[in-house]
């Protein structure tokens, strides 16, 4: 080590370290405090231990020896010279403990991405094993906060998958078996400006602007927003639908036969495909990490893969970014609300409350949302809850990606709303932006299949379903009659999507008897559903 580099110091009771004018460990007993910290750390399963600046790795062996099932250790160093010490000091430990990782990074997102690749965790624990933590404390604290948020998001996603995963998979199977493939279209990107419209209260003020400038805008509506837009006379070019349940079917009633391109996820309720006439852009969001989505993408079908965004508003922003090259304007994507009012006028929620209103009932449902657990007040006075905050974060990422590519993003929202990274512009300023944009094509541009191609798409869809049914049949037979462990493991891995909604899918992969019994019933259900054939348009 050089004059200005880290200097190991022999204390007689182990090595300490002198760096940047300070002692990184005790000068009397260097390993005592790190070992104490390691032994004091929680030893629950599914824990991600964050070890900032491990330096000489005192205490790291003790921490690694206490790891329970599903736990891992992420050691992060921001200093290159300290990293060299840690690499050498941890070499044997990293070989003995596959769940221990050491990275050098001062990039918050890269470090979080690395942690994401280490597995799914239930909690994050900061374990300080050296004074190196204080050399870059702001970064390590920010990383801890980011990892805690990532784990919380993962847990929410896991709960959502347990509740909804089976329904999404069932919808996908039924939709592939009954789609009117003649309506399926390929996306044809263009350079038109696009207005993404949600059903938040801020849509009310934007309706006159949208009506005046409809000729220069591709109006993309979230499902719940298409009714208020149609009632105001705004021509709707695209409607985005992601809802797996039947409850939003009323959203489409105000369209009254008007044609619009339906951008609909294959996990949406089958009735969504029949609710509107016109072209259909098929989407496939990967709601889990199973192999089903990759096989579907390789099936040769006109399906656009999209990330699992969870919110129809965020999905609409994503489609606006990837399908249109012009400015992105948005209104009604509030991700926040004022007390007692969560949706715009004319939305199904508002209409349902108005129909129920009487001398004794005064729209209690909207006020109930105002006081539900987890609601907090944002800086601008808007109310928000954890789910809305999460979706606002995803929306911000989409807008940042659009902005980094040189796209103009314009925030048309007024009133209570969650802040988003876009230029807040009045309607007059937004009209000046649109003045230089080409006229929007109407109807929405889409490339239909060639003559006879719909029949080929139907054949490919049936072939895809038949292949999945065969796997389920083989799996059910193997579970009933028995087979060698390697073949069973292969079949379970191929059928991973059928149990991804289990609360404990890891037990299925580990071939635990109780989990395999549940899987046998599940395989029988999916084999029957996959083998069923329906005429186009049937429920």
N, C-alpha and C positions, 0 to 999 in steps of 0.2 A: 504494500500500500504506500502511496506517495505521501508527500508532506501535507497535502490538502485532502487526501482521501481518507476513508475509514481506517482507523488504527486499532487493531485488536490489542487488548491489554490483559496480561496474565495476572489475575488477582490472587493466585494461590488456591482458589476455590472454583476455578474455571475462567473462561475468557469473558471479559467485558469488551466494550467497544467505545472508542472516542471518535466523534465525528461532528464537524461544524461547531466546535467549541463547547460540546456538551458530552456527557457520558450517556450512552444509549441504555446501559444496564447499570445495576448497582456495582460500585467499585469494591464491595466487600463480599457479596454472595450473588453473582450475576444471574444464576438460574432460579433462585428462591422465589422471587415475585412471579416470573413467568409460569413456573410449575404450579404455584398457588392459583393463579388465574385460570390455568387450564383445568385444574381439578374442581374449581368453583363453577365452571361453565355448565349450563343445563345439559343433561345427557339424554334428552328425549329423542325418539326416532323422528326422522324427517326434518332434521335441523341442518341449516346451512350455516357453518361457522365462518365468519369473515375475520381473517387475521391480517390486519394492516401492518406492513413493513416488518416481516418476520426476522430479518437480519440474520443473526446466528442461530435462529430457530430453537432457542431455549424454550422448553415447555411444549413444543409442537408434538413431540413423541407421546407425551402424556395425553394431550388432547386427542391425537389420532387413536390412541388405545381405548378411549372412552366412547368412540362413535358408535351409535346404534344403527339399526337397519334403516336404510334410506337417507342417511346423513352424509354430509360431505364437508370438506374444508377448502375454502378459497383464500389463498394467501396472495395479497396484492401489494406490489411495490411500485412506487413512482420514480425512485431514484436509481439510475443505472448502476452506480457503484455499489450501492447496498444490494441491488439485485444480484450482482455477481457473487457476493458473499452468501446470499440466501440459496442460490442455485447449488453451490457446493455443499452448504451445510444440510440441505434437505434431500440430497440425492438418494440416500438409502431409504429415507422415510417415504419418498414418492414412489420408489420401487415396491415397497412393502404394502403401501396403502393406495390402491387405485382411486379412491375417493378424495385424494388430496391433490390439489392443483396449485401451482405457483405461476403467476403471470406478472409481467411488468406492463403497467398501463397507467396513463394519466387521462384516458378517454373514458368518460363515464358510461357512454352507451356501449362501447366495446367491452368494458368490464361486466356490465349487466348482461350483454349477449353471451359472454363466456359462462356466467353463472347459470343462465337459462339452459345452456347445453349440458350442464352437469346433472340435471334432473329436476323433479318437482319437489318442492319442500313445503313444510307447514309453518316454519318460523325461521327467522334469521337472528343469529346471536353474534354480537361483536366481542371478540376475545383479543385483548391487548397483551401481547407477549413481549413488547419492547417499547422503548421510548421513541422509536422511529415514527410512531403514530403522530407525535407532535410536530414532526418536521413538515408534514403536509396534512395537517388536521382538517382543513376545510374540504379537501377532496375526499378523504376517508369518511367524513361525516356525511357528505353528499352521496357517496356511494352506498353507505348504510341505509340512508333514507330511500334511495332508488331501489335497493334490493328488497326492503320491507314492502314498498309499494308493488314491486313485481310479484312477490310472494302473495300478497293480498289479492292482486288481480288474478293470479293463477288459481287461488282457492275459490274466488267468485266464479271463474270460468269452469272450475271443476263441478261446483254445485249446479251451475246452469246445465252442464253436460249431463249430469245425473238426472236432472229434471226433464230435459228436452231432447237429449241425444237420440233416444229410441224413436221419438216422434219424427225428428228430422230424417232419420234413416228410412223410416216407413214411408214418409212423404216422397222421398227421392225414388224409392222403388216403385211406388204407385204411379208417380208422374212419368217415369221412364216407360212404364208399361202402357200408359194411356194417352200420351201426348199427341195432339194434332200436329204432326211433324210438318204438314204443309204450311203452317204458320211460322215455323222456326226460321230465323234469319241470322245472318252473320253481321257483326257490327262493321260499319264503314265509318272510320273516324273522319272528322271534318274540322275546319278551323272556325266554326261559328262560336259566338259568345253563348254561354249557357247560364241560365238562372236556375239555381237549385232551391226548391221551395219545400220547407217543412211546414208543419201545422202549428207552430208556436204562435203566440199572440202577435209577434212582430209582423206576421204575414198580412194582417189587416191593413196596415199603413202602406204596404208595398203593392197592393193590388192595382191601384190606379196607374202606377208607374209601369207595372208589367203589362197592363192592357194597352197603354200608349206605345210601348216599345216592343210589342210582340213580334213585329216583323223583323226585328234584328236580334231576336233571342230564341234560343232553343229552350223552351220551358220544361224543366225536368222536375216532376212532382214526386214527393214521397206519397205513399198510398193514401194516408189520411188527409193530405193536402189537396188531392185532385178534386174533391167535392167543392170546397170553397173557391178554388180557381175557376172551375167550370161555372159555378153560380155567378161569378163576377164577369163571365164572358171571356176570360183569358184562355186562349187556345193552348191545350196541354199536348206537348209533343211526346214525352216519355213519362211513364209512371214506374216507379221502383217499388218492388214488393219483396219482402223478406219474411213475412209473418207465417210461422208454421202452424198456427191455430186458425180456426174459422172466424174468429171474432171480428176481424177487420173487413169482412165481406161487404158490410154496409158502406165502407169507404167508397166503393165503386158505383153505388147506385146513382149519384148525381150526374155521372157521365152520360147516362141516357142514350147509349148506343154510339157515342162519339168514338172515333177511332184514335188510338194512340199506341205507340210502341210500348209494350209491357216488358220491362226489364225485371225478370222474375227468377228468383232462386229456386233450384230444384227441390230444396227442402221446404218450400212454401206449401201451404195447404192446397190440395188438388183443385179445390173450387176456384182458387185464384186464376187458374189457367182458363177457366170457362167464363169468368165474370166479364171479360172485355173482349171485343172483337179486335182484330188487327194483328200486326206482326209481333212476334215474341222473341226477345233476346234472352236466351237461356243462360243463367249464371249458376256456378257451382262454388259454394264457399266450403272450405275444408274446416269443419267444426271440430275435428279431432285429428290426431296424427296417424291415423290408420292408413293402410295401403289402398283402401277403396278409392280414394280421391285420385291417386296416381293412375290407377287402372281406368277410371272413368275418363281422365284427361287423355289417355292413350287410345280410347275406343273409336276415335274418328267421328265424333259427333260435334255439331255446331254449338259448343258450350264454352263460355268465357269463364275461366277460373278467376275467382276473387278471394281476397283474404277474409278470414272470419271476423268481421267487424262488429257484428251483433246489433248494430243500430242501422235502421233503414236510412236515416239522415246521413250518417257517415258513409254508408255504401253509395248513396247518391253523389256525394262529393267525390268519392273514388272514381265512379263512372264518369263524372264530368271531367275529371283530370285525365283519364286515360283515353276517352273517346272524343274529346273536343279540344281544339287547339287554341281557342280564343279566350277572352277574359271569363272568369268564373265569378258570378254574382250570387249572393245567397240571402234569403230572408226566411223567417220562420224556423230556422235551426237555432233555437234560443238556448237549449241545454240549461235553462233556468226559467223561472216564472215569478210573477208577482202574486202576493197572497190572494187566494181564491180564484185564480184564473191561470190555467195551465195550457189551454189551446185557443186557437183563433176562432173568430165568429164563423158559424156555418160548418165547423168540424163535427163529425159524428158525436164526439164527447159533449160538445156544447149543445147540440140539438137534442141529445138524449136527456141531458139535465133540464133543458127548457120544457120538454114534453112532460117530465115528471113534476115540474114546479106547480105548486098549488098554494092555497092560503096557509097550509101547515108545513110545506116543504120548500126550502129556499136554497137549492143547489148545495146541499151539504157535501156531496161527493168531492167537489173541487176544493172545498175547505179542508176536507179530510186529508187530501194530498199535501196541503200546506203544513199540517202539523204531524205528519207521519215521522217515525223515528229516523234519525240521520239527516234530516233537513237542516241546512245551515244557510246563513246569509252571506253572499259575496260582497266584495268591496263596493260594487255599484248598486247594491240594494236588492239584487235578484236572489231568489231562493233556489237552492240546489241540493241534490242528494248525492250519495256516493255513485250511483249508477250514471246519473247525468254528468257528473264530473269525469268519470271514466270515459264516457262517449265524447265529451268535449275535448279530452286529451287526444283521442284518436282523430277527431275532426281537425284539431290543430296540426297533427302530423300530416294529414292529407293536404292542408293548405300550405304548410311549409314546403312540402315536396313540390307543389305547384309553383310556389313563389321562387324556389331555388332553380326551377327550369325557365325562369323569365316570364311566367304567366302573371297577368294582373288579376288579383283577387279583391273583390269589392264587397264589403259588409253593408248590406242595406237594412239591417235590423235597427229597430228603435225600442225603447222601453227596457224592461228587465231582461237581462240576457247574460250568458256566460261569455267572458272575453275570449276572442279568437284572433290569431295572427293574420289579419287582413286589413286593408285600408278602409276605414269607416268613411263612407261618402254619402252626401245627401243625394237626393234623386236627381237634382239638376246636374251635379257633377258626374253622376253615373251616366246620364244621357250624353254628356260630352264624350265619355269613354266609348260609348256604343256608336257614336257618329262615324268612327273610322272602321267599324266592323262590317263585314259582308252581310247581306240579307240571309236570314236563316232559312234553310230548306224546309218545306212543309208539304207532305207529311215527313216525319222524321226519317232521315236517311238510314237505310238498311239494305243489305245485299241478300235477296232471296236465293234459295237454292235453285240449281239448274233443274230443268224438267226431269222428272223421275228420281231426283235426289232424295225427296222426302221418303220414298219407299226404301231407299238404301239406308237412310238414317234410322228408319223403323227397324230394319233388319239388324243393324248394328246394335241398337238398343236391346232388342230381344236376345241377341247373342251374348251381350254383356250380362243380362239378367240370368240367362241359362248357365253361364260359367260360374256365377256366384252361387246359384242354386246347387250346382254339382258339388261345390266345395262344402256347402252346408250339409248336403246329403252324406258325403264322405265323412265329415266330422261327426255327424250324428251316429253313423254306423260304427266309427272307431270308438266312440264313447260307449256305445251299447255293447259291442262285441269284443272290444279290447284290441290293442295293437301295441307295437313297440314304442318306446318313449320318444325316439327321434321323429318318427312319422307323426305322432300325435302333436308334438311341439310344432312341426311344420304346418299342420292343419290349423292349429290354434293361431299361429302367426298369420296365416292367410285369411282367417276369419276374424281378425282383431276388431274390425268395425262393429261386429255384432255384440260385443261386450264392452265397448269403450264407455258406455253409459253406466256400467256397474260402479258402485262406490269403491270397489277394490279390484280393479282390473289386473293389478300386479299378482294377485293370487291365482287368477286364471293362467297367466303366463308362467307362473311357477308350478302349474299343474296340481294345485291343492284339490283334494277330493271334494270338499264342500263346494268350491267354485266350479269344478267340472260338472257337478250335478246340476247347478243352475245353468251352465252353458249348454248342457244337453237339451234342456227345455227350450232355451233360446234358439238353438240351432234348428229344432223342429219347427218352431214358429216361422223363422226366416226362410226355411226351405219351402214351406207351403206358400208364403207370400211371394217369393221370387218365382215360383213355378206358375202362379196364377197368370192368366192372360186376359186382357180387357180390350174391348173395342174402344177406339178413340172417342173421348168425350164421356166415357162412363165414369161413375164415381169410384 
